[in-house]
Amino acid sequence: MTRLMRILILAIVWFMGLSIALVIVYRFVPVPVTATMLLDEHGITKDWTRLSRVDRNMVAAAIAAEDGKFCQHNGFDKQAIEKAIKKNARGGRIRGGSTISQQTAKNVFLWQGGGYFRKGLEAWFTLLIENIWGKRRIMEVYLNVAETGLGTYGAEAGARRYYHHSGARLSRTEAARIAAVLPLPKARAAVDPAGFTRRYGNTVAARIGEVRRDGLDACVYD
């Protein structure tokens, strides 16, 4: 039993050391590929782009659509998590309470799908990137690895796929529609969207103004 405990402790120490080292490397080096990309039957289309070359409308749209408290929390939105737990307890469509930081941790270091084990690892990596990367780097990585369409990853690749121009110049409507696709990138279209996607995109476009006005993206540009 003592030997098993030593092995377990050693494995945990090795995991923590390796994960910290990997997070430090990705603080400076572009993420080359993720598990989600490798498992995508539609292939991989991506174009790593520095945040300075991504239109500010895209940053605001991501915050408006996915995480309005991005600049305020330390990686976890307690209120959103509590609301998700209560709603999910009532049944129906599962609602997530993940922040952009949590989504980035999952997208870069882990795999899609649920389970308490994966959620525990997600929390660990979220703490690491919040403290080692900071908000600007988290947003930069998120907008480069988030799935924006079938086999399409990142805001730059999404902009070129849908609008045939660089992500450096996205209108509010274009950025909002890309953001509206993020929760279900394989089922939603950013070009000529209909129904919920169109309505949600319009809502996100309106919220972009609020994000800019209230400085909800300030931590990204400090």
Buried (B, 14 or more C-beta within 10 A) or exposed (E): EEEEEEEEEEEEEEEEEEBBEBBEEBBEEEBEEBBBBEEBEEEBBBBBBEBEEBBBBBBBBBBBBBBBBBBEBEBBBEEBBEEBEEBBEEEEEEEBBBBBBBBBBBBBBBBEEEEEEBBEBBBBBBBBBBEBBBBBBBBBBBBBBBBBBBBBBBBBBBBBBBBEEBBBEBEBBBBBBBBBBBBEBEEBBBEEBEEEBBEBBBEBBEBBEEBBEEEBBEBBBE
